[in-house]
Amino acid sequence: MTSNQLIIEFALSGEYVELCHLLKFVGLADSGGRGKTMVAEGLVYVDGQLERRKTAKIRANQVIDCLGTRVFITNG
């Protein structure tokens, strides 16, 4: 994590959120479709690992890194 990295905390309202939708919800993607494209382009890391599954189930306590932004997932 760099000092100029944006940090976002996202509280889940259910058990999980699909990765492409999460990118939209936190403002990194304009739509779920753009979120899918970002994943396909290799721009998204989940818990430090490159994630290629567009609809990966993201759960509490996971960390998403994308385009200089780190998203911490918490229980809602």
SVG drawing of the C-alpha trace seen along z (x, -y; Angstrom):
<svg xmlns="http://www.w3.org/2000/svg" viewBox="-28 -11 32 28">
<polyline fill="none" stroke="black" stroke-width="0.4" points="0.0,0.0 1.4,-3.4 0.8,-6.6 -1.3,-8.1 -3.5,-5.1 -7.3,-5.7 -8.8,-3.5 -12.5,-2.5 -14.4,-0.5 -17.4,1.4 -20.0,2.9 -21.7,6.0 -25.5,6.1 -25.6,9.9 -23.3,12.9 -21.3,11.7 -21.2,9.4 -20.1,10.3 -16.8,8.7 -18.1,6.9 -20.9,5.3 -18.6,4.3 -16.4,2.4 -19.6,0.4 -20.8,-0.1 -17.5,-1.6 -17.3,-3.9 -14.3,-2.2 -16.5,-1.2 -19.4,-3.0 -21.4,0.2 -21.3,3.9 -20.3,4.5 -17.3,2.2 -16.5,4.0 -16.4,7.3 -14.1,5.7 -11.7,4.4 -11.5,7.9 -10.9,9.4 -8.1,6.8 -6.3,8.0 -6.8,4.8 -8.2,6.4 -6.5,8.2 -8.3,10.0 -6.3,10.6 -3.1,9.9 -3.9,12.4 -4.9,11.5 -8.6,12.3 -10.0,13.3 -13.5,14.5 -15.8,11.6 -18.5,12.8 -16.2,14.0 -18.0,13.9 -16.4,11.3 -17.0,11.8 -16.2,10.0 -12.5,9.6 -11.3,9.7 -9.3,6.9 -9.6,5.7 -6.9,3.7 -7.7,1.9 -6.4,-1.2 -4.6,-2.5 -7.6,-2.0 -7.8,0.6 -11.3,1.7 -11.7,3.4 -14.8,5.5 -16.6,5.6 -19.8,7.1 -22.8,4.7"/>
</svg>
